[in-house]
Amino acid sequence: MAARDRYSRKLECSQCGNTGFAEVSETDDKRQSNRDFHIDELPLGFSTEFASTDPRKYMLRCGQCGHKFRFEQKSVYAPGGEPRR
């Protein structure tokens, strides 16, 4: 069984500026076509709108203003938290 990469990623709502860091993980095996992406912990003020194993399709909702956005949209990695490429 392959190990999982774990990292933190900053979420920021473009409508109201609500921010927080999500703890996420994905499979470590680069040969797999499916990254098996999973958000392990969401910060307060955010919720899952549509879950997906692809971070480009994972949709979140801001709890303060209700704005929906993609996980990888306008987000910044925590220092040292960049995922593999």
Protein Blocks (a to p, Z undefined) as FASTA:
>chain_A
ZZddddddddddfknopacdddddddfblkbmbloiacfbdcehiacfbdcfbfklmccd
dfklopacdfkgopacdehiaccZZ
